[in-house]
Amino acid sequence: MPQPSQYTTAAPPPPSMGPERNPVDALGQVGLLALGLADLALDQLRRLTDRGQRVAQRSDLGDLVTDGVHELHARGELAARRMSQNSDNYLELMARRVAEQGRSSAE
């Protein structure tokens, strides 16, 4: 019967943190960390590039940009209304309208 240790793949234990630690080993560990970080960054860059190419190849790119501009314009108007000092809160306005409608329908 095979032993359980034959099927496990575990990372090697980290080097000891004692005073006998070799500076070359520490540099090797830092180098491996830097390479891992660089690989991760390049992988993310590849994914972002692929996504950008897919968007650029869309046949409705002009419509997509136009819709985006309209959406940003509407958001800008809402933000400007929210920031102006003379405007009431949107939810308060809606609550007042509903209350007025309730009063007028009750009469």
Backbone as XML, in Angstrom:
<?xml version="1.0"?>
<chain id="A" units="angstrom">
  <residue number="1" name="MET">
    <atom name="N" x="0.842" y="-1.182" z="0.000"/>
    <atom name="CA" x="0.000" y="0.000" z="0.000"/>
    <atom name="C" x="0.885" y="1.243" z="0.000"/>
  </residue>
  <residue number="2" name="PRO">
    <atom name="N" x="0.586" y="2.234" z="-0.905"/>
    <atom name="CA" x="1.437" y="3.434" z="-0.963"/>
    <atom name="C" x="1.259" y="4.292" z="0.274"/>
  </residue>
  <residue number="3" name="GLN">
    <atom name="N" x="2.306" y="4.965" z="0.621"/>
    <atom name="CA" x="2.272" y="5.823" z="1.791"/>
    <atom name="C" x="1.694" y="7.183" z="1.415"/>
  </residue>
  <residue number="4" name="PRO">
    <atom name="N" x="0.971" y="7.854" z="2.345"/>
    <atom name="CA" x="0.359" y="9.158" z="2.036"/>
    <atom name="C" x="1.367" y="10.202" z="1.603"/>
  </residue>
  <residue number="5" name="SER">
    <atom name="N" x="2.590" y="10.104" z="2.040"/>
    <atom name="CA" x="3.580" y="11.123" z="1.694"/>
    <atom name="C" x="3.945" y="11.087" z="0.216"/>
  </residue>
  <residue number="6" name="GLN">
    <atom name="N" x="3.636" y="9.976" z="-0.462"/>
    <atom name="CA" x="3.952" y="9.885" z="-1.887"/>
    <atom name="C" x="3.018" y="10.751" z="-2.731"/>
  </residue>
  <residue number="7" name="TYR">
    <atom name="N" x="1.822" y="11.057" z="-2.226"/>
    <atom name="CA" x="0.829" y="11.793" z="-2.996"/>
    <atom name="C" x="0.770" y="13.277" z="-2.681"/>
  </residue>
  <residue number="8" name="THR">
    <atom name="N" x="1.392" y="13.714" z="-1.667"/>
    <atom name="CA" x="1.332" y="15.129" z="-1.304"/>
    <atom name="C" x="2.454" y="15.893" z="-1.987"/>
  </residue>
  <residue number="9" name="THR">
    <atom name="N" x="2.122" y="17.065" z="-2.445"/>
    <atom name="CA" x="3.133" y="17.962" z="-3.015"/>
    <atom name="C" x="3.118" y="19.226" z="-2.172"/>
  </residue>
  <residue number="10" name="ALA">
    <atom name="N" x="4.072" y="19.348" z="-1.348"/>
    <atom name="CA" x="4.159" y="20.500" z="-0.463"/>
    <atom name="C" x="5.364" y="21.334" z="-0.847"/>
  </residue>
  <residue number="11" name="ALA">
    <atom name="N" x="5.246" y="22.606" z="-0.606"/>
    <atom name="CA" x="6.363" y="23.516" z="-0.848"/>
    <atom name="C" x="7.472" y="23.207" z="0.138"/>
  </residue>
  <residue number="12" name="PRO">
    <atom name="N" x="8.700" y="23.439" z="-0.268"/>
    <atom name="CA" x="9.799" y="23.184" z="0.668"/>
    <atom name="C" x="9.694" y="24.128" z="1.854"/>
  </residue>
  <residue number="13" name="PRO">
    <atom name="N" x="10.130" y="23.697" z="3.005"/>
    <atom name="CA" x="10.035" y="24.561" z="4.179"/>
    <atom name="C" x="10.895" y="25.800" z="3.999"/>
  </residue>
  <residue number="14" name="PRO">
    <atom name="N" x="10.462" y="26.917" z="4.571"/>
    <atom name="CA" x="11.249" y="28.151" z="4.448"/>
    <atom name="C" x="12.585" y="27.996" z="5.156"/>
  </residue>
  <residue number="15" name="PRO">
    <atom name="N" x="13.574" y="28.712" z="4.700"/>
    <atom name="CA" x="14.873" y="28.622" z="5.357"/>
    <atom name="C" x="14.775" y="29.105" z="6.800"/>
  </residue>
  <residue number="16" name="SER">
    <atom name="N" x="15.635" y="28.581" z="7.625"/>
    <atom name="CA" x="15.584" y="28.944" z="9.042"/>
    <atom name="C" x="15.921" y="30.414" z="9.221"/>
  </residue>
  <residue number="17" name="MET">
    <atom name="N" x="15.378" y="30.970" z="10.262"/>
    <atom name="CA" x="15.576" y="32.388" z="10.521"/>
    <atom name="C" x="16.712" y="32.616" z="11.522"/>
  </residue>
  <residue number="18" name="GLY">
    <atom name="N" x="17.461" y="31.624" z="11.792"/>
    <atom name="CA" x="18.525" y="31.723" z="12.792"/>
    <atom name="C" x="19.725" y="32.496" z="12.294"/>
  </residue>
  <residue number="19" name="PRO">
    <atom name="N" x="20.723" y="32.687" z="13.160"/>
    <atom name="CA" x="21.903" y="33.460" z="12.790"/>
    <atom name="C" x="22.770" y="32.750" z="11.762"/>
  </residue>
  <residue number="20" name="GLU">
    <atom name="N" x="22.599" y="31.428" z="11.583"/>
    <atom name="CA" x="23.428" y="30.700" z="10.624"/>
    <atom name="C" x="22.923" y="30.851" z="9.192"/>
  </residue>
  <residue number="21" name="ARG">
    <atom name="N" x="21.939" y="31.703" z="8.956"/>
    <atom name="CA" x="21.369" y="31.891" z="7.630"/>
    <atom name="C" x="22.397" y="32.523" z="6.702"/>
  </residue>
  <residue number="22" name="ASN">
    <atom name="N" x="22.498" y="31.992" z="5.505"/>
    <atom name="CA" x="23.468" y="32.429" z="4.523"/>
    <atom name="C" x="22.908" y="33.641" z="3.763"/>
  </residue>
  <residue number="23" name="PRO">
    <atom name="N" x="23.673" y="34.728" z="3.626"/>
    <atom name="CA" x="23.180" y="35.905" z="2.902"/>
    <atom name="C" x="22.860" y="35.601" z="1.441"/>
  </residue>
  <residue number="24" name="VAL">
    <atom name="N" x="23.555" y="34.649" z="0.856"/>
    <atom name="CA" x="23.280" y="34.284" z="-0.535"/>
    <atom name="C" x="21.899" y="33.650" z="-0.641"/>
  </residue>
  <residue number="25" name="ASP">
    <atom name="N" x="21.538" y="32.833" z="0.360"/>
    <atom name="CA" x="20.200" y="32.235" z="0.366"/>
    <atom name="C" x="19.123" y="33.318" z="0.484"/>
  </residue>
  <residue number="26" name="ALA">
    <atom name="N" x="19.396" y="34.309" z="1.308"/>
    <atom name="CA" x="18.426" y="35.398" z="1.470"/>
    <atom name="C" x="18.254" y="36.155" z="0.163"/>
  </residue>
  <residue number="27" name="LEU">
    <atom name="N" x="19.343" y="36.410" z="-0.537"/>
    <atom name="CA" x="19.246" y="37.087" z="-1.831"/>
    <atom name="C" x="18.494" y="36.223" z="-2.840"/>
  </residue>
  <residue number="28" name="GLY">
    <atom name="N" x="18.710" y="34.922" z="-2.762"/>
    <atom name="CA" x="17.982" y="34.018" z="-3.649"/>
    <atom name="C" x="16.491" y="34.064" z="-3.384"/>
  </residue>
  <residue number="29" name="GLN">
    <atom name="N" x="16.106" y="34.117" z="-2.120"/>
    <atom name="CA" x="14.685" y="34.202" z="-1.766"/>
    <atom name="C" x="14.081" y="35.516" z="-2.239"/>
  </residue>
  <residue number="30" name="VAL">
    <atom name="N" x="14.802" y="36.599" z="-2.066"/>
    <atom name="CA" x="14.318" y="37.902" z="-2.527"/>
    <atom name="C" x="14.188" y="37.896" z="-4.048"/>
  </residue>
  <residue number="31" name="GLY">
    <atom name="N" x="15.153" y="37.292" z="-4.718"/>
    <atom name="CA" x="15.101" y="37.197" z="-6.174"/>
    <atom name="C" x="13.890" y="36.402" z="-6.644"/>
  </residue>
  <residue number="32" name="LEU">
    <atom name="N" x="13.600" y="35.285" z="-5.969"/>
    <atom name="CA" x="12.439" y="34.483" z="-6.330"/>
    <atom name="C" x="11.139" y="35.251" z="-6.099"/>
  </residue>
  <residue number="33" name="LEU">
    <atom name="N" x="11.083" y="35.999" z="-5.001"/>
    <atom name="CA" x="9.895" y="36.818" z="-4.749"/>
    <atom name="C" x="9.727" y="37.883" z="-5.829"/>
  </residue>
  <residue number="34" name="ALA">
    <atom name="N" x="10.817" y="38.509" z="-6.229"/>
    <atom name="CA" x="10.761" y="39.540" z="-7.262"/>
    <atom name="C" x="10.332" y="38.943" z="-8.601"/>
  </residue>
  <residue number="35" name="LEU">
    <atom name="N" x="10.851" y="37.756" z="-8.927"/>
    <atom name="CA" x="10.450" y="37.105" z="-10.170"/>
    <atom name="C" x="8.974" y="36.725" z="-10.145"/>
  </residue>
  <residue number="36" name="GLY">
    <atom name="N" x="8.511" y="36.246" z="-9.013"/>
    <atom name="CA" x="7.091" y="35.906" z="-8.887"/>
    <atom name="C" x="6.210" y="37.125" z="-9.050"/>
  </residue>
  <residue number="37" name="LEU">
    <atom name="N" x="6.615" y="38.232" z="-8.452"/>
    <atom name="CA" x="5.858" y="39.475" z="-8.574"/>
    <atom name="C" x="5.859" y="39.982" z="-10.016"/>
  </residue>
  <residue number="38" name="ALA">
    <atom name="N" x="7.000" y="39.900" z="-10.675"/>
    <atom name="CA" x="7.084" y="40.331" z="-12.074"/>
    <atom name="C" x="6.213" y="39.444" z="-12.963"/>
  </residue>
  <residue number="39" name="ASP">
    <atom name="N" x="6.206" y="38.141" z="-12.713"/>
    <atom name="CA" x="5.377" y="37.225" z="-13.489"/>
    <atom name="C" x="3.898" y="37.547" z="-13.299"/>
  </residue>
  <residue number="40" name="LEU">
    <atom name="N" x="3.503" y="37.825" z="-12.065"/>
    <atom name="CA" x="2.117" y="38.188" z="-11.790"/>
    <atom name="C" x="1.736" y="39.471" z="-12.515"/>
  </residue>
  <residue number="41" name="ALA">
    <atom name="N" x="2.605" y="40.475" z="-12.487"/>
    <atom name="CA" x="2.327" y="41.745" z="-13.158"/>
    <atom name="C" x="2.216" y="41.555" z="-14.671"/>
  </residue>
  <residue number="42" name="LEU">
    <atom name="N" x="3.097" y="40.751" z="-15.250"/>
    <atom name="CA" x="3.034" y="40.508" z="-16.690"/>
    <atom name="C" x="1.774" y="39.742" z="-17.072"/>
  </residue>
  <residue number="43" name="ASP">
    <atom name="N" x="1.363" y="38.808" z="-16.241"/>
    <atom name="CA" x="0.134" y="38.068" z="-16.503"/>
    <atom name="C" x="-1.074" y="39.002" z="-16.501"/>
  </residue>
  <residue number="44" name="GLN">
    <atom name="N" x="-1.128" y="39.905" z="-15.535"/>
    <atom name="CA" x="-2.225" y="40.870" z="-15.483"/>
    <atom name="C" x="-2.189" y="41.798" z="-16.700"/>
  </residue>
  <residue number="45" name="LEU">
    <atom name="N" x="-1.009" y="42.191" z="-17.120"/>
    <atom name="CA" x="-0.865" y="43.047" z="-18.298"/>
    <atom name="C" x="-1.338" y="42.325" z="-19.552"/>
  </residue>
  <residue number="46" name="ARG">
    <atom name="N" x="-1.005" y="41.036" z="-19.673"/>
    <atom name="CA" x="-1.479" y="40.246" z="-20.813"/>
    <atom name="C" x="-2.998" y="40.179" z="-20.831"/>
  </residue>
  <residue number="47" name="ARG">
    <atom name="N" x="-3.597" y="39.934" z="-19.688"/>
    <atom name="CA" x="-5.060" y="39.857" z="-19.614"/>
    <atom name="C" x="-5.700" y="41.185" z="-19.993"/>
  </residue>
  <residue number="48" name="LEU">
    <atom name="N" x="-5.135" y="42.275" z="-19.511"/>
    <atom name="CA" x="-5.662" y="43.595" z="-19.832"/>
    <atom name="C" x="-5.534" y="43.890" z="-21.324"/>
  </residue>
  <residue number="49" name="THR">
    <atom name="N" x="-4.434" y="43.508" z="-21.918"/>
    <atom name="CA" x="-4.224" y="43.705" z="-23.352"/>
    <atom name="C" x="-5.227" y="42.894" z="-24.161"/>
  </residue>
  <residue number="50" name="ASP">
    <atom name="N" x="-5.449" y="41.647" z="-23.762"/>
    <atom name="CA" x="-6.436" y="40.808" z="-24.461"/>
    <atom name="C" x="-7.827" y="41.422" z="-24.375"/>
  </residue>
  <residue number="51" name="ARG">
    <atom name="N" x="-8.186" y="41.918" z="-23.213"/>
    <atom name="CA" x="-9.500" y="42.549" z="-23.046"/>
    <atom name="C" x="-9.608" y="43.791" z="-23.925"/>
  </residue>
  <residue number="52" name="GLY">
    <atom name="N" x="-8.560" y="44.593" z="-23.979"/>
    <atom name="CA" x="-8.569" y="45.787" z="-24.824"/>
    <atom name="C" x="-8.703" y="45.442" z="-26.298"/>
  </residue>
  <residue number="53" name="GLN">
    <atom name="N" x="-8.054" y="44.370" z="-26.737"/>
    <atom name="CA" x="-8.168" y="43.962" z="-28.136"/>
    <atom name="C" x="-9.579" y="43.489" z="-28.452"/>
  </residue>
  <residue number="54" name="ARG">
    <atom name="N" x="-10.198" y="42.785" z="-27.515"/>
    <atom name="CA" x="-11.577" y="42.328" z="-27.747"/>
    <atom name="C" x="-12.530" y="43.516" z="-27.860"/>
  </residue>
  <residue number="55" name="VAL">
    <atom name="N" x="-12.334" y="44.533" z="-27.022"/>
    <atom name="CA" x="-13.202" y="45.713" z="-27.078"/>
    <atom name="C" x="-12.971" y="46.470" z="-28.380"/>
  </residue>
  <residue number="56" name="ALA">
    <atom name="N" x="-11.730" y="46.592" z="-28.798"/>
    <atom name="CA" x="-11.419" y="47.341" z="-30.022"/>
    <atom name="C" x="-11.961" y="46.649" z="-31.261"/>
  </residue>
  <residue number="57" name="GLN">
    <atom name="N" x="-12.174" y="45.347" z="-31.199"/>
    <atom name="CA" x="-12.659" y="44.604" z="-32.362"/>
    <atom name="C" x="-14.183" y="44.552" z="-32.432"/>
  </residue>
  <residue number="58" name="ARG">
    <atom name="N" x="-14.869" y="45.159" z="-31.491"/>
    <atom name="CA" x="-16.336" y="45.128" z="-31.499"/>
    <atom name="C" x="-16.860" y="45.936" z="-32.673"/>
  </residue>
  <residue number="59" name="SER">
    <atom name="N" x="-17.928" y="45.457" z="-33.270"/>
    <atom name="CA" x="-18.507" y="46.171" z="-34.409"/>
    <atom name="C" x="-19.329" y="47.369" z="-33.968"/>
  </residue>
  <residue number="60" name="ASP">
    <atom name="N" x="-19.796" y="47.371" z="-32.733"/>
    <atom name="CA" x="-20.621" y="48.468" z="-32.244"/>
    <atom name="C" x="-19.839" y="49.407" z="-31.325"/>
  </residue>
  <residue number="61" name="LEU">
    <atom name="N" x="-18.565" y="49.547" z="-31.590"/>
    <atom name="CA" x="-17.712" y="50.370" z="-30.732"/>
    <atom name="C" x="-18.166" y="51.825" z="-30.713"/>
  </residue>
  <residue number="62" name="GLY">
    <atom name="N" x="-18.586" y="52.356" z="-31.851"/>
    <atom name="CA" x="-19.060" y="53.747" z="-31.896"/>
    <atom name="C" x="-20.292" y="53.951" z="-31.033"/>
  </residue>
  <residue number="63" name="ASP">
    <atom name="N" x="-21.227" y="53.006" z="-31.121"/>
    <atom name="CA" x="-22.427" y="53.097" z="-30.288"/>
    <atom name="C" x="-22.078" y="52.961" z="-28.808"/>
  </residue>
  <residue number="64" name="LEU">
    <atom name="N" x="-21.128" y="52.091" z="-28.515"/>
    <atom name="CA" x="-20.705" y="51.888" z="-27.133"/>
    <atom name="C" x="-20.101" y="53.166" z="-26.556"/>
  </residue>
  <residue number="65" name="VAL">
    <atom name="N" x="-19.275" y="53.837" z="-27.339"/>
    <atom name="CA" x="-18.659" y="55.091" z="-26.887"/>
    <atom name="C" x="-19.724" y="56.170" z="-26.715"/>
  </residue>
  <residue number="66" name="THR">
    <atom name="N" x="-20.654" y="56.244" z="-27.665"/>
    <atom name="CA" x="-21.728" y="57.239" z="-27.567"/>
    <atom name="C" x="-22.568" y="57.016" z="-26.319"/>
  </residue>
  <residue number="67" name="ASP">
    <atom name="N" x="-22.926" y="55.768" z="-26.059"/>
    <atom name="CA" x="-23.693" y="55.462" z="-24.853"/>
    <atom name="C" x="-22.910" y="55.819" z="-23.592"/>
  </residue>
  <residue number="68" name="GLY">
    <atom name="N" x="-21.607" y="55.555" z="-23.614"/>
    <atom name="CA" x="-20.772" y="55.888" z="-22.459"/>
    <atom name="C" x="-20.714" y="57.384" z="-22.206"/>
  </residue>
  <residue number="69" name="VAL">
    <atom name="N" x="-20.629" y="58.157" z="-23.280"/>
    <atom name="CA" x="-20.591" y="59.619" z="-23.144"/>
    <atom name="C" x="-21.912" y="60.129" z="-22.579"/>
  </residue>
  <residue number="70" name="HIS">
    <atom name="N" x="-23.026" y="59.592" z="-23.077"/>
    <atom name="CA" x="-24.334" y="60.007" z="-22.554"/>
    <atom name="C" x="-24.475" y="59.646" z="-21.067"/>
  </residue>
  <residue number="71" name="GLU">
    <atom name="N" x="-24.010" y="58.460" z="-20.710"/>
    <atom name="CA" x="-24.072" y="58.031" z="-19.306"/>
    <atom name="C" x="-23.227" y="58.940" z="-18.415"/>
  </residue>
  <residue number="72" name="LEU">
    <atom name="N" x="-22.029" y="59.276" z="-18.863"/>
    <atom name="CA" x="-21.178" y="60.175" z="-18.080"/>
    <atom name="C" x="-21.797" y="61.566" z="-17.964"/>
  </residue>
  <residue number="73" name="HIS">
    <atom name="N" x="-22.422" y="62.028" z="-19.022"/>
    <atom name="CA" x="-23.082" y="63.340" z="-18.990"/>
    <atom name="C" x="-24.219" y="63.334" z="-17.966"/>
  </residue>
  <residue number="74" name="ALA">
    <atom name="N" x="-25.025" y="62.286" z="-17.977"/>
    <atom name="CA" x="-26.134" y="62.190" z="-17.021"/>
    <atom name="C" x="-25.612" y="62.118" z="-15.590"/>
  </residue>
  <residue number="75" name="ARG">
    <atom name="N" x="-24.545" y="61.366" z="-15.394"/>
    <atom name="CA" x="-23.960" y="61.284" z="-14.045"/>
    <atom name="C" x="-23.423" y="62.641" z="-13.602"/>
  </residue>
  <residue number="76" name="GLY">
    <atom name="N" x="-22.829" y="63.378" z="-14.534"/>
    <atom name="CA" x="-22.326" y="64.704" z="-14.208"/>
    <atom name="C" x="-23.438" y="65.649" z="-13.805"/>
  </residue>
  <residue number="77" name="GLU">
    <atom name="N" x="-24.569" y="65.584" z="-14.520"/>
    <atom name="CA" x="-25.708" y="66.431" z="-14.156"/>
    <atom name="C" x="-26.235" y="66.081" z="-12.767"/>
  </residue>
  <residue number="78" name="LEU">
    <atom name="N" x="-26.345" y="64.788" z="-12.477"/>
    <atom name="CA" x="-26.814" y="64.377" z="-11.154"/>
    <atom name="C" x="-25.860" y="64.837" z="-10.054"/>
  </residue>
  <residue number="79" name="ALA">
    <atom name="N" x="-24.564" y="64.716" z="-10.306"/>
    <atom name="CA" x="-23.585" y="65.145" z="-9.311"/>
    <atom name="C" x="-23.647" y="66.650" z="-9.101"/>
  </residue>
  <residue number="80" name="ALA">
    <atom name="N" x="-23.851" y="67.409" z="-10.182"/>
    <atom name="CA" x="-23.941" y="68.867" z="-10.057"/>
    <atom name="C" x="-25.172" y="69.263" z="-9.256"/>
  </residue>
  <residue number="81" name="ARG">
    <atom name="N" x="-26.295" y="68.570" z="-9.496"/>
    <atom name="CA" x="-27.504" y="68.857" z="-8.722"/>
    <atom name="C" x="-27.311" y="68.524" z="-7.253"/>
  </residue>
  <residue number="82" name="ARG">
    <atom name="N" x="-26.620" y="67.430" z="-7.008"/>
    <atom name="CA" x="-26.393" y="67.013" z="-5.628"/>
    <atom name="C" x="-25.504" y="68.007" z="-4.892"/>
  </residue>
  <residue number="83" name="MET">
    <atom name="N" x="-24.568" y="68.609" z="-5.595"/>
    <atom name="CA" x="-23.609" y="69.513" z="-4.965"/>
    <atom name="C" x="-24.140" y="70.938" z="-4.827"/>
  </residue>
  <residue number="84" name="SER">
    <atom name="N" x="-25.127" y="71.300" z="-5.616"/>
    <atom name="CA" x="-25.616" y="72.679" z="-5.530"/>
    <atom name="C" x="-26.322" y="72.884" z="-4.190"/>
  </residue>
  <residue number="85" name="GLN">
    <atom name="N" x="-26.219" y="74.069" z="-3.667"/>
    <atom name="CA" x="-26.739" y="74.352" z="-2.327"/>
    <atom name="C" x="-28.245" y="74.561" z="-2.336"/>
  </residue>
  <residue number="86" name="ASN">
    <atom name="N" x="-28.811" y="74.927" z="-3.467"/>
    <atom name="CA" x="-30.230" y="75.262" z="-3.526"/>
    <atom name="C" x="-31.120" y="74.063" z="-3.818"/>
  </residue>
  <residue number="87" name="SER">
    <atom name="N" x="-30.539" y="72.938" z="-4.153"/>
    <atom name="CA" x="-31.372" y="71.799" z="-4.536"/>
    <atom name="C" x="-31.701" y="70.937" z="-3.320"/>
  </residue>
  <residue number="88" name="ASP">
    <atom name="N" x="-32.892" y="70.350" z="-3.358"/>
    <atom name="CA" x="-33.315" y="69.434" z="-2.304"/>
    <atom name="C" x="-32.857" y="68.026" z="-2.645"/>
  </residue>
  <residue number="89" name="ASN">
    <atom name="N" x="-32.889" y="67.205" z="-1.655"/>
    <atom name="CA" x="-32.535" y="65.814" z="-1.837"/>
    <atom name="C" x="-33.573" y="65.152" z="-2.745"/>
  </residue>
  <residue number="90" name="TYR">
    <atom name="N" x="-33.131" y="64.322" z="-3.650"/>
    <atom name="CA" x="-34.018" y="63.666" z="-4.605"/>
    <atom name="C" x="-35.070" y="62.822" z="-3.894"/>
  </residue>
  <residue number="91" name="LEU">
    <atom name="N" x="-34.659" y="62.069" z="-2.881"/>
    <atom name="CA" x="-35.612" y="61.231" z="-2.164"/>
    <atom name="C" x="-36.654" y="62.072" z="-1.425"/>
  </residue>
  <residue number="92" name="GLU">
    <atom name="N" x="-36.241" y="63.226" z="-0.917"/>
    <atom name="CA" x="-37.200" y="64.113" z="-0.264"/>
    <atom name="C" x="-38.213" y="64.648" z="-1.269"/>
  </residue>
  <residue number="93" name="LEU">
    <atom name="N" x="-37.746" y="65.007" z="-2.460"/>
    <atom name="CA" x="-38.657" y="65.477" z="-3.499"/>
    <atom name="C" x="-39.666" y="64.397" z="-3.873"/>
  </residue>
  <residue number="94" name="MET">
    <atom name="N" x="-39.188" y="63.163" z="-4.028"/>
    <atom name="CA" x="-40.092" y="62.065" z="-4.366"/>
    <atom name="C" x="-41.100" y="61.815" z="-3.239"/>
  </residue>
  <residue number="95" name="ALA">
    <atom name="N" x="-40.654" y="61.897" z="-1.999"/>
    <atom name="CA" x="-41.564" y="61.694" z="-0.867"/>
    <atom name="C" x="-42.626" y="62.782" z="-0.830"/>
  </residue>
  <residue number="96" name="ARG">
    <atom name="N" x="-42.244" y="64.021" z="-1.117"/>
    <atom name="CA" x="-43.221" y="65.113" z="-1.155"/>
    <atom name="C" x="-44.249" y="64.908" z="-2.267"/>
  </residue>
  <residue number="97" name="ARG">
    <atom name="N" x="-43.783" y="64.472" z="-3.448"/>
    <atom name="CA" x="-44.708" y="64.229" z="-4.553"/>
    <atom name="C" x="-45.708" y="63.126" z="-4.209"/>
  </residue>
  <residue number="98" name="VAL">
    <atom name="N" x="-45.213" y="62.056" z="-3.594"/>
    <atom name="CA" x="-46.112" y="60.950" z="-3.217"/>
    <atom name="C" x="-47.117" y="61.419" z="-2.171"/>
  </residue>
  <residue number="99" name="ALA">
    <atom name="N" x="-46.649" y="62.223" z="-1.224"/>
    <atom name="CA" x="-47.565" y="62.740" z="-0.188"/>
    <atom name="C" x="-48.623" y="63.647" z="-0.810"/>
  </residue>
  <residue number="100" name="GLU">
    <atom name="N" x="-48.224" y="64.485" z="-1.745"/>
    <atom name="CA" x="-49.188" y="65.363" z="-2.425"/>
    <atom name="C" x="-50.192" y="64.563" z="-3.233"/>
  </residue>
  <residue number="101" name="GLN">
    <atom name="N" x="-49.735" y="63.531" z="-3.893"/>
    <atom name="CA" x="-50.634" y="62.678" z="-4.678"/>
    <atom name="C" x="-51.616" y="61.954" z="-3.758"/>
  </residue>
  <residue number="102" name="GLY">
    <atom name="N" x="-51.131" y="61.540" z="-2.595"/>
    <atom name="CA" x="-51.996" y="60.865" z="-1.631"/>
    <atom name="C" x="-53.072" y="61.804" z="-1.102"/>
  </residue>
  <residue number="103" name="ARG">
    <atom name="N" x="-52.702" y="63.056" z="-0.869"/>
    <atom name="CA" x="-53.674" y="64.057" z="-0.374"/>
    <atom name="C" x="-54.709" y="64.380" z="-1.453"/>
  </residue>
  <residue number="104" name="SER">
    <atom name="N" x="-54.219" y="64.551" z="-2.699"/>
    <atom name="CA" x="-55.153" y="64.914" z="-3.774"/>
    <atom name="C" x="-56.084" y="63.760" z="-4.119"/>
  </residue>
  <residue number="105" name="SER">
    <atom name="N" x="-55.659" y="62.532" z="-3.980"/>
    <atom name="CA" x="-56.537" y="61.385" z="-4.272"/>
    <atom name="C" x="-57.520" y="61.148" z="-3.124"/>
  </residue>
  <residue number="106" name="ALA">
    <atom name="N" x="-57.170" y="61.554" z="-1.897"/>
    <atom name="CA" x="-58.055" y="61.379" z="-0.746"/>
    <atom name="C" x="-59.180" y="62.405" z="-0.752"/>
  </residue>
  <residue number="107" name="GLU">
    <atom name="N" x="-58.991" y="63.522" z="-1.419"/>
    <atom name="CA" x="-60.012" y="64.593" z="-1.425"/>
    <atom name="C" x="-61.089" y="64.317" z="-2.362"/>
  </residue>
</chain>
